[in-house]
Amino acid sequence: MFRIDRTANRLSKLERTSFSKVGFREREHLQEWLATMPDALCEAMSEGEDGLLIIQKEFDGFDGTRERLDLLALDRAGQLVIIENKLDDSGRDVVWQALKYAAYCSSLKKAEIVGIFQLYLDRQGGGDAAGLICEFLGEDTLDEVVLNDGTNQRIVFIAANFRREVTATVLWLREHQIDARCVKVVPYRFGEEIFVDLQQVIPTPEAADYMIRMAEKDSEEKSAKGAQRSSHQMRLEFWEQALEKLRGAGLERWQNISPGRDHWLTSSIGVSSVSLTLIFLKHEVRVEFQLNRPDPDENKWLFDRLAEKKTEYEQAVGEELEWRRMDDKKVSMVVCKTPVQGYSKENWPDMIAWLVDRYRQMDSAFSEPVRKLAARMKPGGGH
């Protein structure tokens, strides 16, 4: 790894070091970094922003044992993720440990998972576990949410170096449809500064893409043979009807977009990582103008420029909007929403008409100004 010296137009090599040499410990440091910044792990695994919700650390809720797993998380599918951290060496027994933890966690029910997360939040200063899980999963309530379904718990191993017996076992687990991953975390030194690089090494990014495609194919074949969850099937039907209306309205961006079972559909406005997104929930539909560029400062700068003319934009759209800067997250957005009884199909024609109309108005109001702002924006949100 190298550091760019802009002044001298030269590269300076960063010195690879070890955690023990620079005085870092597993629980005090690495575990705490990942607990407070799961985005770092998500980026290494190419899972995007906030792809994991940490719900407990040092979890010891296993009957009859004193064992503790390092970090317990939820992913966007509502599955539990067991995260085992080591520092400079993975050791020989880390896979056995993690498999035991995954087996223990496989029996956790929804109420138990919410309770585990609530205990974690209480120690961190408070918060509503059920509400935060709903927000993370994009659901109105937990009533129809399935958490920890079946035996699909995931395992993530983190270390600076992985022994051969560990990598061989992880590869074998993956061949048997167990989502196990190895993420290498390596410290570097430059003067008094310490840097950390996280990279997924099993599966490699190229292999991960292939495996995801094969998993999606397998999922499609299985879903064709069995009944889908009612909420997923309902979303699929809703988006089929909505896309028909969007295309019929002459909105070209939706011509090549397919319906899915997610609660959202997204279309680009022609600016990288800026989109207009339609949201379908049980009690609400929304049109969101999302600023989700890789650099958070760019998103905040664009948002602030738009917010300076808040009244003008709301007049153009025809109603009051929600302006969500979200300083603690990378993304910022402007939201137009309305309450509905979304799972009553007789309401769908009116809901879809509202979405088409508000999408057109939001597109007309925001897309061209943002294209112009992005054209004069420097990296980091300046201009």
C-alpha positions as CSV (number, residue, x, y, z in Angstrom):
1,M,0.0,0.0,0.0
2,F,1.3,3.5,-0.9
3,R,0.6,7.0,0.1
4,I,0.4,9.7,-2.6
5,D,2.5,12.8,-1.9
6,R,0.7,15.4,-4.0
7,T,3.3,18.1,-3.5
8,A,6.3,16.0,-4.6
9,N,4.1,13.9,-7.0
10,R,5.6,10.7,-5.6
11,L,4.5,7.6,-3.9
12,S,5.5,6.8,-0.3
13,K,5.4,3.1,0.8
14,L,3.4,2.4,3.9
15,E,5.1,0.0,6.2
16,R,3.1,-3.2,6.8
17,T,3.2,-4.0,10.5
18,S,1.3,-6.2,13.0
19,F,-1.3,-5.3,15.6
20,S,1.0,-6.6,18.4
21,K,3.8,-4.3,17.3
22,V,1.6,-1.2,17.4
23,G,-0.1,-2.2,20.7
24,F,-3.6,-3.1,19.5
25,R,-5.7,-5.8,21.1
26,E,-8.5,-7.9,19.7
27,R,-11.4,-7.0,22.1
28,E,-10.3,-3.5,23.1
29,H,-9.6,-2.3,19.6
30,L,-10.5,-4.4,16.5
31,Q,-13.8,-5.6,18.0
32,E,-14.7,-2.0,19.0
33,W,-13.8,-0.6,15.6
34,L,-16.1,-3.0,13.8
35,A,-18.9,-2.7,16.4
36,T,-19.0,1.1,15.9
37,M,-18.2,1.1,12.2
38,P,-19.7,-2.0,10.5
39,D,-19.5,-0.1,7.2
40,A,-15.8,-0.9,7.1
41,L,-16.6,-4.7,7.1
42,C,-19.5,-4.2,4.6
43,E,-17.3,-2.3,2.2
44,A,-14.7,-5.2,2.3
45,M,-17.5,-7.6,1.5
46,S,-19.1,-5.4,-1.1
47,E,-22.4,-5.3,0.7
48,G,-22.8,-1.5,0.5
49,E,-23.8,1.0,3.1
50,D,-25.2,-0.3,6.4
51,G,-25.3,-3.8,5.1
52,L,-24.9,-5.1,8.7
53,L,-26.7,-4.2,11.9
54,I,-24.6,-5.0,15.0
55,I,-26.9,-6.4,17.7
56,Q,-24.5,-7.6,20.3
57,K,-20.9,-8.0,21.2
58,E,-19.3,-10.6,23.5
59,F,-22.5,-12.5,23.3
60,D,-22.7,-15.2,25.9
61,G,-26.3,-16.2,25.9
62,F,-25.7,-19.9,25.3
63,D,-27.2,-22.3,27.8
64,G,-24.7,-24.3,29.8
65,T,-21.6,-22.7,28.3
66,R,-19.3,-19.8,29.1
67,E,-18.4,-19.2,25.5
68,R,-18.6,-15.7,24.0
69,L,-18.8,-14.9,20.3
70,D,-17.2,-11.6,19.3
71,L,-19.9,-9.9,17.3
72,L,-23.5,-10.8,16.4
73,A,-25.2,-9.0,13.6
74,L,-28.2,-9.0,11.3
75,D,-28.0,-8.7,7.5
76,R,-30.6,-7.1,5.2
77,A,-32.3,-10.5,4.7
78,G,-32.9,-10.8,8.5
79,Q,-30.3,-13.5,8.9
80,L,-27.9,-13.7,11.8
81,V,-24.2,-13.1,11.1
82,I,-21.6,-14.5,13.4
83,I,-18.4,-12.5,13.3
84,E,-15.2,-13.9,14.8
85,N,-12.2,-11.6,15.2
86,K,-8.6,-12.5,15.5
87,L,-5.6,-10.2,15.2
88,D,-2.3,-11.2,13.6
89,D,-3.1,-14.9,13.2
90,S,-6.4,-16.8,12.8
91,G,-5.4,-19.7,14.9
92,R,-6.4,-23.3,14.3
93,D,-9.7,-23.5,16.2
94,V,-11.5,-20.4,14.9
95,V,-13.7,-22.3,12.5
96,W,-14.8,-24.8,15.1
97,Q,-15.6,-22.0,17.5
98,A,-17.7,-20.1,14.9
99,L,-19.6,-23.3,13.9
100,K,-20.5,-23.9,17.5
101,Y,-21.7,-20.3,17.8
102,A,-23.7,-20.6,14.5
103,A,-25.3,-23.8,15.8
104,Y,-26.2,-22.1,19.1
105,C,-27.7,-19.1,17.4
106,S,-29.7,-21.1,14.9
107,S,-32.4,-21.7,17.5
108,L,-32.8,-18.0,18.4
109,K,-36.4,-16.8,17.9
110,K,-37.5,-13.3,16.8
111,A,-38.4,-12.2,20.3
112,E,-35.0,-13.4,21.6
113,I,-33.1,-11.6,18.9
114,V,-35.0,-8.3,19.7
115,G,-34.2,-8.8,23.4
116,I,-30.5,-9.4,22.7
117,F,-30.4,-6.2,20.6
118,Q,-32.3,-4.3,23.3
119,L,-29.7,-5.3,26.0
120,Y,-26.9,-4.2,23.7
121,L,-28.7,-0.8,23.1
122,D,-29.3,-0.3,26.8
123,R,-25.6,-0.7,27.5
124,Q,-24.8,1.7,24.7
125,G,-27.1,4.4,26.0
126,G,-30.6,3.3,24.9
127,G,-32.8,2.9,21.8
128,D,-35.7,0.9,20.5
129,A,-34.5,-2.4,19.3
130,A,-37.7,-3.4,17.4
131,G,-37.9,0.0,15.7
132,L,-34.3,0.0,14.6
133,I,-34.6,-3.5,13.2
134,C,-37.7,-2.4,11.2
135,E,-35.8,0.7,9.9
136,F,-32.8,-1.4,8.9
137,L,-35.0,-4.0,7.1
138,G,-37.3,-1.3,5.5
139,E,-40.4,-2.7,7.1
140,D,-43.3,-1.0,8.9
141,T,-43.6,-3.6,11.7
142,L,-41.9,-6.8,12.8
143,D,-45.2,-8.7,12.5
144,E,-44.5,-10.2,9.1
145,V,-40.7,-10.1,9.3
146,V,-38.9,-13.4,9.4
147,L,-35.6,-13.3,11.4
148,N,-33.0,-16.0,11.5
149,D,-34.9,-18.2,9.0
150,G,-33.8,-21.9,8.8
151,T,-30.1,-22.7,8.9
152,N,-28.9,-19.8,6.8
153,Q,-26.8,-18.2,9.4
154,R,-23.7,-16.5,8.0
155,I,-20.1,-16.6,9.4
156,V,-17.4,-14.0,8.9
157,F,-13.8,-14.6,10.0
158,I,-11.4,-11.6,10.4
159,A,-7.7,-11.8,10.9
160,A,-4.4,-10.5,9.4
161,N,-3.3,-14.0,8.4
162,F,-5.3,-17.2,7.9
163,R,-3.8,-20.6,8.4
164,R,-4.2,-23.1,5.6
165,E,-6.5,-25.4,7.6
166,V,-8.8,-22.4,8.2
167,T,-9.0,-21.4,4.5
168,A,-9.5,-25.0,3.4
169,T,-12.3,-25.5,5.8
170,V,-14.0,-22.2,4.8
171,L,-13.9,-23.2,1.1
172,W,-15.4,-26.6,2.0
173,L,-18.2,-24.9,4.0
174,R,-19.0,-22.7,1.0
175,E,-19.2,-25.7,-1.3
176,H,-21.9,-27.0,1.1
177,Q,-23.9,-23.8,0.9
178,I,-22.8,-22.3,4.2
179,D,-22.0,-18.6,3.7
180,A,-18.6,-18.4,5.4
181,R,-16.1,-15.7,4.5
182,C,-12.6,-14.7,5.4
183,V,-11.8,-11.0,5.6
184,K,-8.1,-10.0,5.9
185,V,-7.4,-7.0,8.1
186,V,-3.9,-5.6,7.8
187,P,-2.4,-2.6,9.7
188,Y,0.1,-0.2,8.1
189,R,2.2,2.5,9.5
190,F,3.3,5.8,8.1
191,G,5.2,7.9,10.6
192,E,2.9,8.1,13.6
193,E,-0.2,7.3,11.6
194,I,-1.7,3.8,11.6
195,F,-3.9,2.7,8.7
196,V,-6.0,-0.5,8.4
197,D,-6.9,-2.3,5.2
198,L,-9.8,-4.7,5.1
199,Q,-10.2,-7.0,2.1
200,Q,-12.3,-10.1,1.6
201,V,-10.1,-13.0,0.5
202,I,-12.6,-15.8,0.5
203,P,-14.5,-15.7,-1.7
204,T,-12.5,-13.4,-3.9
205,P,-14.7,-10.6,-5.5
206,E,-14.8,-12.4,-8.8
207,A,-15.8,-15.7,-7.2
208,A,-18.3,-13.9,-5.1
209,D,-20.1,-12.4,-8.1
210,Y,-20.3,-15.9,-9.7
211,M,-21.6,-17.5,-6.5
212,I,-24.2,-14.8,-6.1
213,R,-25.4,-15.4,-9.6
214,M,-25.6,-19.1,-9.0
215,A,-27.4,-18.6,-5.7
216,E,-29.9,-16.3,-7.4
217,K,-30.5,-18.9,-10.1
218,D,-31.0,-21.6,-7.5
219,S,-33.3,-19.3,-5.5
220,E,-35.4,-18.7,-8.6
221,E,-35.7,-22.4,-9.3
222,K,-36.7,-23.1,-5.7
223,S,-39.2,-20.2,-5.5
224,A,-40.8,-21.5,-8.8
225,K,-41.5,-24.8,-7.0
226,G,-42.8,-23.4,-3.7
227,A,-44.9,-20.5,-2.4
228,Q,-43.1,-17.2,-1.8
229,R,-43.7,-15.2,1.3
230,S,-46.9,-13.3,1.0
231,S,-45.3,-9.9,1.4
232,H,-42.7,-10.7,-1.3
233,Q,-45.4,-11.9,-3.7
234,M,-47.5,-8.9,-3.0
235,R,-44.6,-6.5,-3.8
236,L,-43.9,-8.4,-7.0
237,E,-47.5,-7.9,-8.1
238,F,-47.5,-4.3,-7.1
239,W,-44.4,-3.4,-9.0
240,E,-45.6,-5.2,-12.1
241,Q,-48.7,-3.0,-12.1
242,A,-46.7,0.1,-11.2
243,L,-44.1,-0.5,-14.0
244,E,-46.9,-0.9,-16.5
245,K,-48.2,2.5,-15.6
246,L,-44.8,4.2,-15.5
247,R,-44.0,2.9,-18.9
248,G,-47.4,3.8,-20.2
249,A,-46.8,7.3,-19.0
250,G,-43.8,7.6,-21.3
251,L,-41.1,7.5,-18.6
252,E,-38.2,6.0,-20.5
253,R,-36.0,5.3,-17.5
254,W,-38.3,2.4,-16.4
255,Q,-38.3,0.6,-19.7
256,N,-35.6,-1.9,-18.8
257,I,-36.3,-2.2,-15.1
258,S,-37.8,-5.5,-13.9
259,P,-40.2,-5.9,-10.9
260,G,-38.8,-7.5,-7.8
261,R,-39.8,-8.5,-4.3
262,D,-38.0,-5.7,-2.5
263,H,-40.0,-2.8,-1.1
264,W,-38.2,-0.3,-3.5
265,L,-37.5,0.3,-7.2
266,T,-34.8,2.7,-8.3
267,S,-34.1,4.7,-11.4
268,S,-31.0,6.8,-12.2
269,I,-31.2,10.5,-13.1
270,G,-27.9,10.4,-15.1
271,V,-25.7,11.4,-12.2
272,S,-23.5,8.7,-10.6
273,S,-25.1,7.4,-7.4
274,V,-28.0,9.8,-7.4
275,S,-31.4,8.2,-8.0
276,L,-35.2,8.6,-7.8
277,T,-36.5,5.7,-5.7
278,L,-40.1,4.4,-5.3
279,I,-41.0,2.9,-1.9
280,F,-43.9,0.6,-1.3
281,L,-44.7,-0.2,2.4
282,K,-47.8,-1.5,4.2
283,H,-48.8,1.9,5.5
284,E,-47.0,4.3,3.2
285,V,-45.7,4.9,-0.3
286,R,-42.8,7.3,-1.0
287,V,-40.8,8.9,-3.8
288,E,-37.2,9.5,-2.6
289,F,-34.6,11.7,-4.3
290,Q,-31.5,9.9,-2.9
291,L,-28.0,11.4,-2.9
292,N,-25.8,8.3,-2.3
293,R,-22.4,9.1,-3.8
294,P,-19.4,7.3,-2.3
295,D,-18.1,10.5,-0.6
296,P,-20.5,11.6,2.2
297,D,-19.3,15.2,1.9
298,E,-20.5,15.4,-1.7
299,N,-23.9,14.2,-0.7
300,K,-24.2,16.8,2.1
301,W,-23.0,19.6,-0.2
302,L,-25.5,18.7,-2.8
303,F,-28.3,18.4,-0.2
304,D,-27.4,21.8,1.3
305,R,-27.5,23.5,-2.1
306,L,-31.0,22.1,-2.7
307,A,-32.2,23.0,0.8
308,E,-31.3,26.6,0.1
309,K,-34.3,26.7,-2.3
310,K,-36.5,24.4,-0.2
311,T,-39.6,26.5,-0.7
312,E,-39.2,26.7,-4.5
313,Y,-38.8,22.9,-4.8
314,E,-41.8,22.2,-2.6
315,Q,-43.9,24.6,-4.7
316,A,-42.8,22.8,-7.8
317,V,-43.7,19.4,-6.4
318,G,-47.0,20.7,-5.0
319,E,-46.6,19.6,-1.4
320,E,-44.4,19.7,1.7
321,L,-41.4,17.4,1.5
322,E,-39.2,15.8,4.1
323,W,-35.6,17.0,4.0
324,R,-33.4,14.3,5.5
325,R,-29.7,15.3,5.7
326,M,-28.9,12.4,8.0
327,D,-25.5,13.6,9.3
328,D,-24.7,10.2,10.8
329,K,-25.0,8.4,7.4
330,K,-23.5,8.7,4.0
331,V,-26.8,9.1,2.1
332,S,-29.0,12.2,2.2
333,M,-32.5,12.4,0.6
334,V,-35.6,14.5,-0.1
335,V,-38.8,12.5,0.5
336,C,-42.4,12.9,-0.8
337,K,-44.7,10.4,1.0
338,T,-48.4,9.7,1.7
339,P,-50.2,7.3,4.1
340,V,-52.0,4.3,2.5
341,Q,-53.4,0.9,3.2
342,G,-50.9,-0.7,1.0
343,Y,-51.8,-4.3,1.3
344,S,-55.3,-3.7,0.2
345,K,-55.2,-4.3,-3.6
346,E,-58.3,-2.2,-4.3
347,N,-56.2,0.8,-3.3
348,W,-53.4,0.1,-5.7
349,P,-54.6,2.1,-8.7
350,D,-54.8,5.3,-6.6
351,M,-51.4,4.5,-5.0
352,I,-49.7,3.9,-8.3
353,A,-51.3,7.0,-9.9
354,W,-49.9,9.0,-6.9
355,L,-46.4,7.5,-7.4
356,V,-46.3,8.2,-11.1
357,D,-47.5,11.8,-10.6
358,R,-45.0,12.5,-7.7
359,Y,-42.2,10.8,-9.5
360,R,-42.7,13.0,-12.5
361,Q,-42.9,16.1,-10.3
362,M,-39.8,15.2,-8.3
363,D,-37.9,14.4,-11.5
364,S,-38.9,17.7,-13.0
365,A,-38.0,19.6,-9.8
366,F,-34.7,18.1,-8.8
367,S,-32.9,16.1,-11.6
368,E,-31.7,19.0,-13.8
369,P,-30.5,21.2,-10.9
370,V,-28.5,18.3,-9.4
371,R,-27.0,17.5,-12.8
372,K,-25.8,21.1,-13.0
373,L,-24.5,21.1,-9.4
374,A,-22.7,17.8,-9.9
375,A,-21.0,19.1,-13.1
376,R,-19.3,21.9,-11.1
377,M,-18.6,19.9,-7.9
378,K,-15.1,19.0,-6.9
379,P,-14.3,15.8,-4.9
380,G,-15.2,16.2,-1.3
381,G,-18.2,18.4,-1.9
382,G,-16.5,21.7,-2.9
383,H,-17.3,23.7,-6.0
